[in-house]
Amino acid sequence: MEDGDDWLAADKLDHLLACFCIAILVAALAGRSRHAFLRRRSVALGSIAALVAGAGKEAGDEIGLWRSAGASSKDAAADVLGVLLAAVFLSVPRRFWRSSRREIEVVAEDSIV
C-alpha cells in the first residue's frame, strides 16, 4: 500500500493517538489493580495492548475488513511511536514520584530527631 501513503497523512496522527491512548488507559487500569505484579508491569502491559491493537488494525486492513488499500508499514511506525511516547509519559512521572517520595521520607526522619 505504499503508493499515496504519506508520512504526514492525517491517519498517521490517528494511529499515533489511538496507540497512545490505549497504552495510557490500559496502564492506568493495571496500575489500579489489587495485584502487585500487574501494578509493577502496568507500563509494559499498556504498551503491549496498544501494539496488539495496532497490529490487529493493520492485519484487518490487509485482509480487507475495513475500506483501506491494505496494511502500511508507516501506519505501524506511527503505532510504535505512539506507544513509545506513552511509555515515556508514564515512566517519567513515576521516576520523579519515587525520588520525591524518598526525599520527603528523609526530611521527615530528620525533622523528628
N, C-alpha and C positions, 0 to 999 in steps of 0.2 A: 503494500500500500504506500510506498514511499513517494509516489507522484502526488503533488499537491498537499503534502503533509509538512507544512512549515513548522519550524521550531517555535515560532512565536504565535502560532494559531491559538484561538480562544479555547479550544478544547484541551490544550496543554495546561492552561491555568485551571480548568475544571478538574483534570486528573490530579494536579498538584494539591489543590484544595480538598478534594474528596479524600485522598490518602492521608493528608494532614489531619483532617477532622476525624477520620476513622481511627487513626493511631491515637489521637488525644482522647477520644471517647472511650476506647477500649482500655487504654492505660488508666484513665480516671476510674472506670468501673473496677478494674483489677486492683487498683490502689485502695479501694474501699472494701475489699474482700475481708472476710474474717480469717482467711487462710494466709499465713505469713509468707508461704512460698509464692503465692500469687502477687502479694503486695511487693515483694522484693523484685519480682520479674515483670512488673507492670509495663515498663517501657518496652521491653522485648516483646511482650505479648501484644501490645498495641501495634508495634512495628510489623510483627508477623501477620496480624489480622489485616492490616492495611495492604501489605504486599500480596496476600492471598486474594483480597478483593480486587486489587488492580490486575493481577494475573487472570483472575476469573473473568473480568471485564474484557481483557484482550482476547482470551480464549473464546468468549461469546462473540466478539467482533469477527474473529477468524472463521467461526462456523456459521455465521450469519444470523445469530439470534436478534441482533439489532441492525437497523439500517446503517451500514458502515461499509467502507471499502476494504475492511479486514484489519488484522492486528497491525500495530505500529510500534516499532522499537522506540520511537520518540515519545509516544504515549507512556510506554513502560519507563522510560528515563524520567519523565515528569512524575510518575508514581513514586519512583525511588527517591527523587528529590523531595517530594512531599513528606515521605517517611523520615528522611534524614533531618529535615527541618523540624519535624515534630519531636524526634529523638533529642535534638539539641535543645529545643524549647522545654522539654520535660526534664532533661538532665541538669541543665544549668541551675534552675531554682532549687533543685534537690540538693546539689552540692553546696550551694550558698546556705540553704536552711540548716544543713548538718553543721557547717562550720560556725554559723552564728549561734546555733543552739549550744555548741560546746563552749563558745566564748561566754555565753550567758551563765552556763553552769559554773565555769571557772570564776567569774566575777561574783556569783552568788556565794561560792565557797569562801572566797577572800573576804567578803563583807560579813560573814558570820563570825569569822575568827577575830 
